[in-house]
Amino acid sequence: MAVTVRIPTPLRTLTGGEESVQADGGTVRQVIEDMEAKHPGIRDRLLDDKGVRRFVNLYVGEEDIRFLDGLDTALSAGQEISIVPAIAGG
């Protein structure tokens, strides 16, 4: 099933400048794998050996996947995933 993934500016070099891409998968993990096949290198920018990188937030709709089922969060056709880099400051 196809979902839309919103891409933040720093990652758009991997998507040919596109601000959103279509990806297939029934879970967030499957969508990331599909995106990796289409846009090599994006998985490494999102995930490390522990899961989602510390300074990356992934939202399904308006819900952070950390408060859902993480990478195993189930998706429905037409849903939107947003990749949001964490912002720090002082």
C-alpha positions in Angstrom: 0.0 0.0 0.0 1.3 3.4 -0.9 1.9 6.2 1.7 3.4 9.7 1.3 6.6 10.4 3.1 7.4 14.1 3.7 11.2 14.7 3.4 13.0 17.5 5.4 15.3 19.8 3.5 18.6 18.1 4.7 17.5 14.8 3.2 16.2 16.1 -0.1 19.6 15.5 -1.8 18.8 11.8 -1.5 15.3 12.2 -3.1 16.4 14.4 -6.1 15.1 17.5 -4.3 11.6 16.1 -3.8 9.8 17.4 -0.7 7.6 14.2 -0.6 7.9 10.8 -2.1 5.6 7.8 -2.4 6.6 4.5 -0.7 5.0 1.1 -0.2 4.7 -0.9 3.0 2.4 -2.1 5.7 4.6 -0.8 8.5 7.0 2.1 9.0 9.9 -0.3 8.7 8.7 -1.6 5.3 8.3 1.9 4.1 11.9 2.8 5.1 13.1 -0.3 3.3 11.2 0.6 0.1 12.5 4.2 0.3 16.1 2.8 0.7 15.6 0.8 -2.5 14.4 3.9 -4.4 16.7 6.5 -2.6 19.9 4.7 -1.5 21.4 6.1 1.7 18.2 7.3 3.3 17.9 4.4 5.7 21.3 5.1 7.3 20.3 8.7 7.8 17.1 7.6 9.7 18.2 4.4 11.5 21.1 3.1 13.5 21.7 -0.3 15.1 19.2 0.6 17.9 16.3 1.8 15.7 15.4 5.4 14.9 18.3 7.7 15.3 18.2 9.8 18.5 17.8 13.2 16.7 15.2 12.0 14.1 11.5 11.9 14.7 9.1 10.0 12.6 5.4 10.8 12.7 2.4 8.9 11.2 -0.1 11.6 10.9 0.4 13.6 14.0 1.6 10.8 16.2 5.3 10.1 17.0 6.0 6.5 16.3 7.9 6.2 19.6 4.5 6.4 21.3 2.9 3.9 18.9 4.5 0.6 17.8 7.8 2.2 16.7 9.1 0.9 13.4 6.4 -1.8 13.5 3.6 0.8 13.5 0.9 -0.4 11.0 0.0 1.9 8.1 -3.0 2.3 5.9 -3.0 3.3 2.3 -2.9 7.1 1.9 -1.4 7.8 5.3 1.4 10.4 5.6 4.7 9.9 7.4 6.7 13.0 8.3 10.5 12.9 8.9 11.3 15.6 11.4 14.9 16.3 12.4 15.2 17.3 16.1 16.2 20.9 16.7 18.5 21.7 19.6 19.5 25.1 20.8 20.4 27.0 23.8 
